[in-house]
């Protein structure tokens, strides 16, 4: 596929027959029906995604996409933009939080340069650089439409390549100083919410800086006038290269019927964009956690996803998503490995007449 519209249009429905078979199997397992709660719901949706009643999600990868943001010129972050590239090297050296949590979850960390300033030369970094960072969206569009489309398709290519070599559970991660500013702008436009309702502290700025950050976003939206009915236009005018890339990862996962675990606010902005492009893609997403960024709850509500975890996290990188991967795999193992009443020789519950 060469166009974003083709990618979005290729997302299909869940497999209803597989979901019904999964529901029936859940009711046959040695437990009261529904007693494993959300784990049962996850396993049923996994069946719909994969077409298999007992799917495996044991080959995991978190795609950490990195890109710089020109809007950092406006002082919206507590850290300089150079940190983006420095953190990329931390990822590939295995020293970041995402590396620790991914090792615990048994997930591969795939680091992608979507638009980091300067040159990132390392065999462990997947180079999909569209341009060396976005332009300052407070002064004009963050990128061209063709660059936004190219970033989405580059993300899709990364995901498709991982799936082709056997990855069956994906997670989204990000790195980009200034990307909560871009995410707030995207969510504000696509959800038709006031900027002040979705902007937060990001890297840890104080209340005065948050107010200034909100004004920068308002200026960017006023200047660029992104169209809420055209998600690619929103990405191009007020988005980020790594956000567009993650949108592509999510869409490609849905097209290939692979579950994708969404991380925090930045991943949420990418997921919201994917959902606006292809509403059926939401069925393939699992929300990992509720970030403390105020816009994240609004984002998940707009998408229609409920977070599995509430951990007061706001780091990004995919950290919440790899934590939730453990729950996704647990759900898949329950329906596959747990004995039925017949297999275990256990009497199933019988409905009886109430005693008078």
N, C-alpha and C positions, 0 to 999 in steps of 0.2 A: 504494500500500500504506500502511496506517495503523498496523499492528502489527509489532513486531520479529519475532514468530513467523512472520508472513506473509512478511516479507523473507527470513528465514533459510530458510524452506521453499521459496523460489523459486530457490534455487541449484541449478543442474543439473550433469550429468556432463560431462566433457570429450568432445569429438568424436573418437571412436576411429578413424573412417575417415580423417579429416584427419591424425591423428597417424601412421597407417600410411603414408599417401601422402607425408608429410614424411620419414619414415624411408627410404622408397624413393628419394626425390629426393636425400637426403643421400648415399646410397650411389652415386648416379650422378654426383656432383660430382667435379671434377678433384682428387682427394686420396685417400689411403688411407682406407678406411672407419673412422670413429671417430677420425680423427687430429685433429679440432678439439675433441675432448673435450666439456666442459661447454657450449660454444657450440652444439654439435649438439643436446644434450639440451634446451637452452633453446628452440631453434627448433622442436623437435618438440612441446614443451609449448605454445608459442605457437600452433601449428597447432590443438592440441586446445582451447585456450581460445577462439580466434577462429573456428574452423571453416574457416580459410583456410590452404592449404599455404605460401603466401608472404605473410604478413600484414605490414602496415605499422604501426610503432610510432613514428612520427615526430612526432606531436602530443602532447607530454608536459606534464604538470602535476603539481606537488607541492602537496598540500593541507596547509598548516601550521595546525593548530588550537591555539588558546590558551585557557587557563583557569587560574584561581587555586585554591589549596588551603588550606582552613582549618587543616589540620594543621601549617602553618608556624608556628602559635602555639606549637608544642612545640619549636621550635628545631632542626628537622630539616635545614635548608638553610643554606649559607654566605651566601646572598643574601636580602635582604628580598623580600616578595611584590610590592612595587612594580615590581620588575624585569620582571615579566611584561608589564605594559602598556607599559613603556618599550621593551621588545624588539619588541613589535608595531609600534610606530612605526619602529623600526630596519628591520624587514622591509619595510614599505611604502615606506620611503625608499631601499631598495636597498643598505643598508650592512652587512648581516649575512653570515655565512659561507654560509648557504643561498642568498642572492641571487647571490653570486659563483659558486658551483658550479652553480646553476641556469642562469645565463647561459651558462656553458661548455657545459652539456648541452643548451641550447636548450629549457629547460623553463620554463613559466609558474609563478610563485609565487602561490598563492591563499591569502590569509590570512583565517582565520575566527575571529571572537570567539565562543567557546562559553560563556565564563563568566569574563571578566576583571573584576576589581574596578573599579568606576568606569565612566565612559562613554568608549567608543572611538568617536569620530565622524570617519570618513574614508571617502570614496567607494571607496577601494581595499580596505576591510575588509568582508568579508561578515559581517553581523550575524546570528548564530544564538544569541544569549545566552539561556540557559535560566534562569540566576540569576547573581548577581555573586560567583562562587566557591562552592566546596563548603563545607559546615560542617566543623568539626574532628572527624575520624573517631575521634579518641581519646576523644571525649566523647559520641558518638552517630553515627548514620548520616551519611555524607557528603552524601547527597541522598535524596529520596524515590524510590520505584520509578518513579512516573510521570515524574519529571524525568530519570531514567536512560534510560527508554524514549524520551522526547522527544529526548534528546541523540543517541541512536543513529539515530533517524529523521531528525534534522536533518543528521547527517553523510551519511546515504544520499542525502538531497535534494541536498546540495552535489555529491556525486560524480555523481549522475544528470544534473544540470544541465550539468556539464562534458562528460560523455560525449555528451549530446544535441547539444552544439555542436562535436563532432568530436574531442575528446581520446581518444586510443587507448592511452595508457600513463599510469597514475597512480602517484604515490608518496605515502607518508605522512610527515608531519612534525609536530612538537609544540613548544609553548612553555608552560611552567607551573612556576613555582617550587614545589617540593614534590612534583612528579609522580613522581620516582623512589620516593618513599615509598608513594604510592598504587599504583604499578606493582608494587613488591615485595609489597605486601599481596595484590594480585590474583593474581600468579603463585604466591605461597605457597599460597593457598586453592585455586586451580584445578588446581595441579600436586601438591598434597598434599606440599609440601616445608617443612621448617623455615624460619622467617624468616631465620635467620642464614646459610642457604645461598644466599639470593637478594638480600640487602640489600648495598648498596655505598656508595661515597663520594659519588655524585651530583654536586653542584656543587663538590666538593673538600673535604669535611669530614674531620677527622682520625679516627684509630682510636677514640678515646674517644667522639666524636660519633656514629660509626657504631654503636657498641654502644648508645648512648642512642636512636638512631633505630630500631634493631631492637626495642628494648623498647616504644617508642611503637606500632610496628606490631603487636606481640604484644598490647598492651592493646586496640588498636582491633579486632583480630580476636576477642579474648575478649569484649569488650563487645557487639559487633554480631552476632556469630555468623553471618557470611555463609554461604549454602548453596552448597557446591561444585557441586551438581547443578543450580544455577539461576544461570547467568552474569549475568543482569540483576540479580539480588539482590546478587551480588558487586560489580558496578559501583555499585549504589546505596549499599551500606554502606561500602565501602572504596575506591571508585574515584574517577575524575575526569571532569569534563565533556568535556575534550578527548580523553580516552582512550575514552569512550563514543562520541564523535563519530567518531573514527578507526575504531572498530569498525563503525560504519555505513558509512563510506567503503569499507571492505574488502568488506563484504557486498554493497553496491550494485555495486561493480566486478565481483564474481563473478556476480551476477544478470544483469548486462549483458554478460558475457563479455569483459571488459576486464582485461588483466593489471595487477596492483598490486604495486609494489615496497615492501617493508617496511623501515623504517629500523631504529633501535636498540631500546633496552630499553622505552621508553614505547610506541612503535609495536608492539613485540613483545607487550606486555601486551594491547594492543588486538587484535592478530592472534590471540592465544591465546583471547581472549574470543569472537571471531568464529568460530574453529575449534570451540569448544565449542558454540556455537549452531548452526553448520552445518558439519559435518565436511568436506563436499565443497568448501567455500570454500578449503581449503588448496591445492587444485589450481590456483587462480588467483593464488596468492601467490608472490613471489620474495623470498628473504631477501637483503638487500644486503650486510651486513657483520656481523662479530662484534664487538660492543661490549666494552669492558673492564669494564663493569658485570658483576659475577659472576652475576647472575640472568639475563643475556641468553642465555648458552649453554644454561642449563637450560630457558629459555623456548622457544628454537628446537628443542631436542631434544624437548620435549613436543609441539610443533606438528608436527614431522617435516620441518623445513626445514634445508638446509645453506647457510651464508653464502657469498657469492661472494668477499668481500674480507675481509682481516684487516689493519686499518690502525691499530689501537690508538686508535680514536675513541670518544668518549663525549659528544659535543656535543648530539645530537638535531637538531631543526629540520628533519630530512629530509636532512641532509648526506650520510650514507652512501647513502641511497636514490637521490639524483640522480647520485652517482658511478656506481652500478651501472646506472643507466639507459643509460649508454653501452655497457655490455656487452650489455644486452637488445637495444638497437638493432643492435649489431654482429651478433648472432646472426640477427636477422631479415634483415639485408642479405646475409649470407653465403648463406642458402638461396635468396634471391630473385635476387641479382645474379651469383653465381658460376656459371661455365659448367659444363655437364655434359661428360663425356668425348666424347659424340657431337657436341655443339655446338662443342667446341674442336678436334675432329679428333685427340684424344689417345687412344692405345691404353689400354684398361683393363687392369688386372692379370689374368693368367691363372693359375689353379691348375695346378701341374705335379706330376708324380710325383717323389718324392725320388730323388736320384741314389744308387745303391748304392755 
